[in-house]
Amino acid sequence: RAQRWVERRAETAVRITSMYGLQVLIVPAKAKSEANAYWRFSGEVVSSRQAQDFLDGNPREGSKSHLIARALGKFTGTTPENTFVFASGMAAATSVLRALPGVLNGRKTLQLEFPYVDCLKVQEHFGHGVVYLNEAVGESFDEALQRIRQGEFAGVFTELPSNPLLRTVDLARVAQACAEGGTPFIVDDSAAGPFNVDALRYADVVTGSLTKWISGEGDVMAGMVGLREDSPFAAILRDSLRADAEECAPLYIGDAEVLLSNLKGYARRMKTINENGLALATWLASHPAVAQVWHPSLTTRENYDAVRRKAGGYGGLLSFTLKAPKKTAKVYDALRLCKGPSFGTPFTMVCPYVMLAHYPELEWAEACGVPAHLLRVSCGLESFDAIKAAFEQALDF
């Protein structure tokens, strides 16, 4: 599949060979960018743990994805038959896109709200184009709902909540329009996680990165797809998703074992992280140096609350900007916290998200309401006093 995609995009021949027991795609230099794009957006990757085992001559056979599917069901509400585990979150998202009947028939998809950068890119690269609605509110949202009712799109995608603006669309209205238009509704819950939200209350399909909150340690990559059992699309999608999960992007058994171990502490971790996220968002929102804070408790809260679980919270992910944008770099450098682009680790982590994810398109991101000086925070398991102290010191300029 990678070979066909790269050859079509690069207009040159590439070849597959076997190395260390793995299949390897060999490409000429002029096809390198296309090969990198496929690797990045398809998520069909060899993990470092798997690669090391193969290099050591000790590759392991078998799968424990069924055990992960069973464990995830306690949080997602999906049955093992409707839960599919992949080597990465992007592999999960790409598999859903490829399985949509409308994509096979050449229709575009619809993306609601500003998403994680690669969630939009995968629709551009592996679909037939994407219609993008930056803010799903007002007249433009009403117009999009009408187009959904008319069956214009192969699928409707959104995040719960969006990353990095932590906004949630009116999922009930979208779901109703999708039902009327015979269109699959796909929701990615990576930013909040299934402990906090029930995406399948309205969605036909939920996707998620297991690398983040569910693993909670930052030491394994994985992704999942869950189908709502009574969705009219479940039977259509199930076989394709199963084939991709088992053959194209399976989770390596060594990674599965680490994830199973990490999963045991998921609920306990999220309770602390929810408390820290809410406390930090509230504190930052009242700080005189802070211009704006994005967090589900402050941003489109009513829509988020419509799917928040009884024991769930608002998550540990938040973003903020300063009233003095030019001082953002100084504050960032002064923060005595870990710096990095991921989230869901046991330690608090901060990153200049837009600069990392959208550097080639900063003007476009700014036009979408996502400023270059935005800082994103992933709250960890430290005491809130320790987290607050780090921000107090950095914001004292």
Secondary structure as UniProt FT lines:
FT   HELIX           2..10
FT   STRAND          15..19
FT   TURN            20..21
FT   STRAND          22..26
FT   HELIX           29..31
FT   HELIX           32..42
FT   HELIX           48..55
FT   TURN            56..57
FT   HELIX           65..76
FT   HELIX           80..82
FT   STRAND          83..86
FT   HELIX           89..99
FT   HELIX           101..104
FT   TURN            105..106
FT   STRAND          109..112
FT   HELIX           117..126
FT   STRAND          130..133
FT   HELIX           138..149
FT   TURN            150..151
FT   STRAND          156..159
FT   TURN            163..165
FT   HELIX           171..181
FT   STRAND          185..188
FT   TURN            190..192
FT   TURN            194..196
FT   HELIX           199..201
FT   STRAND          205..209
FT   TURN            210..215
FT   STRAND          223..227
FT   TURN            229..230
FT   TURN            232..233
FT   HELIX           234..243
FT   HELIX           244..248
FT   HELIX           253..263
FT   TURN            264..265
FT   HELIX           266..285
FT   TURN            288..289
FT   STRAND          290..294
FT   TURN            296..298
FT   HELIX           301..305
FT   TURN            306..307
FT   TURN            310..311
FT   STRAND          317..322
FT   HELIX           325..327
FT   HELIX           328..334
FT   STRAND          338..339
FT   STRAND          349..351
FT   HELIX           353..357
FT   HELIX           359..361
FT   HELIX           362..367
FT   TURN            368..369
FT   TURN            372..373
FT   STRAND          375..378
FT   HELIX           384..394
//
